[in-house]
């Protein structure tokens, strides 16, 4: 009977281990710790109708006042359905990892055999020793997988926050430009009507009237385009916020925040990015996980089935029979070479992907910082040089008009030349805040950087100067 103590001890450990519990929501807390420094927002998962009701109440409270950028990010993290689905998937992965860390359940078999008047009862108890022996290594692999998924989810959270900030900047800038273009269109309409009446009175020629009519037509077209841009920008923000129905009536500030006094100076930006970018950390963890997986494959190359079983047979004619048995797969046809080659290929693939992620991270953060500094200089040049200069020219033209040195249409022509400079100033401030959001995103993960192009406002300025 002594020889059966070890197997029964293993079964006792299995039973105790099967009763162990894992704290639900620990993965979400880890994601929260990874993202809170960058978003300063709390993540929640809607698991019941009551949770949805609370979320809707918070969203409604935030929408009662003009929506600032931080409030927009908070709503997106609360209400974006794609993010909620991703957080639910995180819970699924957490449950899978918890399941993989448990010892295998023992199996029980029962049989009844008859031979004439003889009745034989067979009882068997068995456990998968191969899984039992590799359980520590498998548990570490699954824990690393969960860590990698946590960083991927955290990256999704931060990407959503960055996209929301950019969409908010674009929507506010589009609203500001739309209001200005409405003023331009009203002024152009008044100018065209004045030119028409003056021509009827014989005070101006047809060419001058046609010029004013052409400016009015261009202003109307510019207004239509501004309305289209504003509508599209607002819808992009709405999708990220997960709003619908009555929630679509939310309001935004009338203008973007002012340009800061000075840009941030970050000379060690590459080292900072490699130290805190979540995609770099996830790639590193994936490489480590595949290395562990390669070791597990090598360990179980020849033996993938190894079972221990206990038997207890009784009969009505012979004494009780007890014993144990071991089941082992014989590697006669499959020596595990293909599995090992596959694991080695996946490992090398993960190494190359980790290296590519680091190289791309360095390049992205350099590009983002260069765009940030350049957009700041451009916006400051508009604020400190171009806009004051245009304003001074306008004041001088008004003085000349009051002194009857120029006519009303010369004054209106100068006003037209300011349309492009004002639009370019709005766009320059918008581009700075977009570059700021891109830089923040590039420091923590993947960033969707846009290639700088010539400003549409600058083109408008050139067109206005030609009248």
C-alpha positions in Angstrom: 0.0 0.0 0.0 3.0 2.3 0.5 3.6 2.7 -3.2 0.2 4.4 -3.7 1.0 7.4 -1.4 2.7 9.6 -4.0 -0.1 9.3 -6.7 -2.7 10.0 -4.0 -0.7 13.0 -2.8 -0.6 14.4 -6.4 -4.3 14.0 -6.6 -4.8 15.9 -3.3 -2.6 18.7 -4.6 -4.6 18.8 -7.8 -7.9 19.1 -5.9 -6.5 21.9 -3.7 -5.1 23.8 -6.7 -8.4 23.5 -8.5 -10.0 25.4 -5.7 -7.6 28.3 -6.1 -9.2 31.6 -7.3 -7.8 34.5 -9.3 -9.0 38.1 -8.6 -11.3 39.2 -11.4 -10.4 42.6 -12.9 -6.7 42.5 -12.0 -5.8 42.8 -15.7 -8.0 46.0 -16.0 -6.3 47.5 -13.0 -2.9 46.9 -14.6 -4.1 48.6 -17.8 -5.3 51.4 -15.7 -1.9 51.8 -14.1 -0.3 51.9 -17.5 -2.6 54.6 -19.0 -3.6 56.8 -16.0 -0.3 58.7 -16.2 -0.9 59.7 -19.8 -4.7 60.2 -19.7 -5.5 60.9 -16.1 -8.8 59.1 -16.6 -10.4 56.0 -15.0 -11.3 53.0 -17.1 -14.5 51.2 -16.5 -16.1 48.1 -18.0 -19.9 48.0 -18.5 -20.9 44.5 -17.4 -24.6 45.1 -16.6 -27.5 47.4 -17.5 -26.8 49.3 -14.3 -23.3 50.0 -15.4 -24.6 51.3 -18.7 -27.0 53.6 -16.9 -24.2 55.1 -14.8 -22.1 55.6 -17.9 -24.9 57.4 -19.7 -25.4 59.6 -16.7 -21.8 60.6 -16.6 -21.8 61.3 -20.3 -24.9 63.4 -20.1 -23.4 65.4 -17.2 -20.2 66.1 -19.3 -22.3 67.2 -22.3 -24.2 69.9 -20.4 -21.4 72.4 -20.9 -19.1 73.2 -23.9 -17.0 70.1 -24.4 -13.3 70.6 -23.6 -10.6 68.3 -24.8 -10.1 66.5 -21.5 -13.9 66.0 -21.2 -14.0 64.7 -24.7 -11.3 62.1 -23.8 -13.2 61.1 -20.7 -16.4 60.5 -22.7 -14.5 58.5 -25.3 -12.9 56.2 -22.7 -16.3 55.8 -21.1 -18.6 55.5 -24.1 -16.6 54.2 -27.1 -18.1 50.8 -27.9 -15.1 49.5 -29.7 -13.0 50.2 -26.6 -15.6 48.6 -24.4 -15.5 45.5 -26.6 -11.7 45.4 -26.3 -11.8 45.7 -22.5 -14.3 42.7 -22.5 -11.8 40.8 -24.6 -9.2 41.6 -22.0 -11.4 39.9 -19.4 -11.7 36.8 -21.6 -7.9 36.6 -21.9 -7.6 37.0 -18.1 -10.0 34.0 -17.7 -8.0 31.9 -20.2 -4.8 32.6 -18.4 -6.4 31.7 -15.1 -7.7 28.5 -16.5 -4.3 27.6 -17.9 -2.6 28.0 -14.5 -4.8 25.4 -12.9 -3.8 21.8 -12.4 -5.6 19.4 -14.7 -8.6 17.7 -13.3 -8.2 14.0 -12.6 -10.2 11.5 -14.6 -12.4 8.7 -13.4 -13.5 5.6 -15.3 -15.9 2.8 -14.3 -16.6 -0.5 -16.0 -18.7 -3.6 -15.3 -17.8 -6.9 -16.9 -19.5 -10.3 -16.6 -18.3 -13.8 -17.4 -21.1 -16.4 -16.6 -21.9 -15.8 -13.0 -18.8 -13.8 -12.4 -19.3 -10.0 -12.2 -16.2 -7.8 -12.3 -16.2 -4.1 -11.5 -13.3 -1.8 -12.7 -12.6 1.6 -11.3 -9.9 3.9 -12.6 -8.4 7.2 -11.6 -5.9 9.0 -13.9 -4.2 12.4 -14.3 -2.2 13.9 -17.1 1.4 13.9 -15.8 2.8 15.6 -18.9 0.6 18.6 -18.3 1.3 18.5 -14.6 5.1 18.5 -15.1 5.0 21.4 -17.7 2.5 23.4 -15.7 5.0 25.9 -14.2 6.4 26.7 -17.6 3.0 27.0 -19.2 1.8 29.3 -16.4 4.7 31.6 -17.0 4.0 31.6 -20.7 0.4 32.5 -20.2 1.3 35.2 -17.7 3.6 36.8 -20.3 0.8 36.5 -22.8 -1.5 38.4 -20.5 1.1 41.1 -19.9 1.5 41.5 -23.7 -2.3 41.7 -24.1 -2.5 44.3 -21.3 0.0 46.5 -23.1 -1.8 46.1 -26.4 -5.1 47.1 -24.7 -3.4 50.0 -23.0 -2.0 51.1 -26.4 -5.6 50.9 -27.8 -6.7 53.2 -24.9 -4.0 55.7 -25.5 -4.5 55.6 -29.2 -8.2 56.4 -28.7 -7.3 59.2 -26.4 -4.9 60.7 -28.9 -7.4 60.3 -31.8 -10.0 62.0 -29.7 -7.7 65.0 -28.9 -6.9 65.4 -32.6 -10.6 65.1 -33.7 -11.5 67.7 -31.0 -8.8 70.1 -32.3 -10.0 69.6 -35.9 -13.7 70.1 -35.0 -13.0 73.3 -33.0 -10.8 74.7 -35.7 -13.3 73.9 -38.3 -16.0 75.6 -36.3 -13.9 78.7 -35.9 -13.1 78.8 -39.6 -16.8 78.3 -40.5 -17.8 81.3 -38.3 -15.2 83.5 -40.0 -16.2 82.4 -43.5 -19.8 83.3 -42.7 -18.7 86.8 -41.9 -16.6 86.9 -45.1 -19.6 85.7 -47.1 -21.9 88.4 -45.6 -19.3 91.1 -46.3 -18.8 89.9 -49.8 -22.5 89.9 -50.4 -22.8 93.4 -49.2 -19.9 94.5 -51.3 -21.4 92.9 -54.4 -24.8 94.6 -53.8 -23.0 98.0 -53.3 -21.1 97.5 -56.6 -24.4 96.6 -58.4 -26.1 99.7 -57.2 -23.2 102.0 -57.9 -23.0 100.6 -61.5 -26.7 101.3 -61.9 -26.0 104.9 -60.8 -23.1 105.1 -63.2 -20.4 105.5 -60.6 -18.5 102.3 -61.3 -17.8 100.4 -64.5 -18.9 96.8 -65.2 -15.4 95.4 -64.6 -15.3 96.6 -61.0 -18.8 95.2 -60.4 -17.8 91.8 -61.9 -14.8 91.7 -59.6 -17.0 92.2 -56.5 -19.4 89.6 -57.8 -16.6 87.2 -58.4 -15.4 87.7 -54.8 -18.9 87.0 -53.5 -19.0 83.8 -55.6 -15.7 82.7 -54.2 -16.8 83.5 -50.7 -20.0 81.5 -51.1 -18.0 78.5 -52.3 -15.5 78.9 -49.5 -18.4 78.9 -47.0 -19.9 75.7 -48.5 -16.5 74.0 -48.2 -16.1 75.2 -44.6 -19.5 73.8 -43.8 -18.5 70.4 -45.3 -15.2 70.3 -43.4 -16.9 71.3 -40.2 -19.6 68.7 -40.6 -17.1 65.9 -41.3 -14.8 66.9 -38.4 -17.7 67.0 -36.0 -18.9 63.5 -37.2 -15.4 62.1 -36.7 -15.4 63.4 -33.1 -19.0 62.1 -32.6 -18.0 58.5 -33.7 -15.0 58.5 -31.3 -17.2 59.7 -28.5 -19.8 57.1 -29.2 -22.7 59.6 -29.2 -26.1 59.4 -30.9 -29.6 60.7 -30.7 -30.1 63.7 -28.4 -26.4 63.6 -27.5 -25.5 64.9 -31.0 -26.5 68.4 -29.8 -23.2 68.9 -27.8 -21.4 72.2 -28.1 -17.7 72.9 -28.5 -15.6 76.0 -27.5 -15.5 78.8 -30.1 -11.8 78.8 -30.5 -8.7 76.7 -29.8 -6.4 77.3 -26.8 -3.7 80.0 -27.3 -0.2 79.1 -28.3 2.0 78.4 -25.3 4.8 80.8 -24.5 7.6 78.3 -25.6 7.8 74.8 -27.0 9.0 71.9 -24.9 12.7 71.1 -25.3 13.3 67.3 -25.3 16.9 66.5 -26.4 16.7 62.8 -25.2 13.4 62.1 -26.8 14.5 58.8 -28.5 15.6 57.3 -25.2 12.4 58.5 -23.5 10.3 56.9 -26.2 12.1 53.5 -26.1 11.7 53.5 -22.3 8.0 54.1 -22.1 6.4 53.2 -25.5 3.9 50.4 -24.9 4.3 48.8 -28.4 8.1 48.4 -27.7 7.3 46.8 -24.4 4.7 44.5 -26.0 7.1 43.5 -28.7 9.8 42.7 -26.1 7.4 40.6 -24.1 6.3 38.8 -27.2 9.9 37.9 -28.0 10.4 36.6 -24.5 7.2 34.6 -24.6 8.2 32.9 -27.9 11.6 32.1 -26.4 9.9 30.4 -23.5 7.6 28.6 -25.9 10.6 27.4 -27.9 12.0 25.9 -24.7 8.7 24.2 -23.9 8.5 22.7 -27.4 12.0 21.3 -27.1 11.2 19.8 -23.7 8.0 18.1 -25.1 9.5 17.2 -28.5 9.5 13.5 -28.0 6.8 13.1 -25.2 3.5 15.0 -25.5 1.3 12.4 -23.8 2.2 11.0 -20.4 -0.5 9.9 -18.1 -0.6 8.2 -14.7 -3.6 6.0 -13.7 -4.8 4.2 -10.6 -7.0 1.1 -10.8 -9.1 -0.8 -8.4 -11.0 -3.9 -9.7 -13.4 -6.0 -7.6 -15.1 -9.3 -8.4 -17.6 -11.5 -6.7 -15.3 -14.6 -7.1 -11.7 -13.3 -6.7 -10.1 -10.9 -4.2 -10.0 -7.2 -4.9 -7.3 -6.1 -7.4 -5.5 -2.7 -7.1 -2.6 -1.1 -9.0 -1.4 1.7 -11.2 -0.5 2.3 -14.8 1.4 4.8 -16.9 0.5 5.8 -20.5 3.3 7.1 -22.8 3.1 8.1 -26.4 5.9 6.4 -28.5 7.6 8.8 -31.0 7.8 6.3 -33.8 6.5 8.5 -36.7 6.5 12.0 -35.3 9.8 13.0 -33.7 8.7 16.6 -33.1 11.1 18.1 -35.6 8.4 20.0 -37.4 7.1 21.5 -34.1 10.6 22.6 -33.1 11.3 24.1 -36.5 8.0 26.0 -36.3 8.8 27.3 -32.8 12.3 28.4 -33.9 10.8 30.3 -36.9 8.2 32.0 -34.7 11.0 33.0 -32.3 13.2 34.6 -35.0 10.1 36.3 -36.4 9.3 37.9 -33.1 12.9 39.1 -32.7 12.8 40.8 -36.1 9.4 42.3 -35.3 10.7 43.6 -32.0 13.7 45.2 -33.7 11.5 46.8 -36.4 9.2 48.2 -33.7 12.2 49.8 -31.9 13.5 51.3 -35.2 10.1 52.6 -36.2 9.6 54.1 -32.7 12.9 56.1 -33.0 11.9 57.4 -36.4 8.3 58.2 -35.4 9.3 60.2 -32.4 12.0 62.1 -34.3 9.5 63.0 -37.0 6.8 63.9 -34.4 9.2 66.2 -32.5 10.3 67.9 -35.7 6.7 68.5 -36.7 5.9 69.9 -33.3 8.8 72.4 -33.3 8.2 73.4 -36.9 4.4 73.9 -36.4 5.1 76.0 -33.2 7.5 78.3 -35.1 4.9 78.6 -38.0 2.0 79.4 -35.6 4.1 81.9 -33.7 5.2 83.6 -36.9 1.5 84.0 -37.9 0.7 85.3 -34.4 3.6 87.7 -34.0 4.4 88.8 -37.5 1.7 88.1 -40.2 -1.5 88.9 -38.3 -0.2 92.1 -36.7 1.2 93.2 -40.0 -2.1 92.7 -41.8 -3.9 94.5 -39.0 -1.5 97.5 -39.3 -2.0 97.6 -43.1 -5.8 97.5 -42.6 -5.6 100.4 -40.1 -3.5 102.5 -42.5 -5.9 101.8 -45.3 -8.8 103.0 -43.1 -6.9 106.2 -42.5 -6.3 106.7 -46.2 -10.0 106.0 -46.8 -11.1 108.5 -44.2 -8.7 111.0 -45.8 -10.4 110.3 -49.2 -7.2 109.1 -50.7 -8.7 105.8 -51.7 -12.2 104.6 -52.5 -14.4 102.1 -50.8 -13.5 99.3 -53.3 -9.8 99.8 -52.5 -10.6 99.4 -48.9 -12.6 96.2 -49.6 -9.8 94.8 -51.7 -7.5 95.1 -48.7 -10.0 93.4 -46.5 -10.2 90.6 -49.0 -6.4 90.1 -48.8 -6.8 89.5 -45.1 -9.1 86.5 -45.5 -6.3 84.1 -46.4 -4.0 85.3 -43.6 -6.8 84.8 -41.0 -7.6 81.3 -42.3 -3.9 80.5 -42.4 -3.5 81.7 -38.8 -6.3 79.4 -37.7 -4.9 76.5 -39.6 -1.4 77.1 -38.2 -2.7 77.0 -34.6 -4.7 73.9 -35.4 -1.6 72.2 -36.9 0.4 73.0 -33.8 -2.1 71.3 -31.5 -2.4 68.4 -33.8 1.4 68.1 -33.8 1.3 68.3 -30.0 -1.2 65.4 -29.9 1.0 63.4 -32.4 4.1 63.9 -30.2 2.3 62.8 -27.1 1.1 59.7 -28.9 4.5 58.9 -30.4 6.1 59.0 -26.9 3.9 56.2 -25.6 3.0 54.2 -28.7 2.0 54.1 -32.3 1.3 57.5 -33.8 -0.6 58.3 -37.1 1.6 61.1 -38.4 0.5 63.2 -41.3 2.9 64.6 -44.0 3.0 68.4 -43.8 1.6 70.1 -46.9 1.1 73.6 -48.1 -1.6 75.4 -46.1 -4.9 76.0 -47.8 -5.0 79.3 -46.0 -1.7 80.4 -47.6 -3.2 79.5 -51.0 -6.2 81.6 -50.2 -3.9 84.5 -49.2 -2.2 84.3 -52.6 -5.5 84.3 -54.4 -6.8 87.2 -52.4 -3.7 89.2 -53.1 -4.2 88.9 -56.8 -7.6 90.8 -56.8 
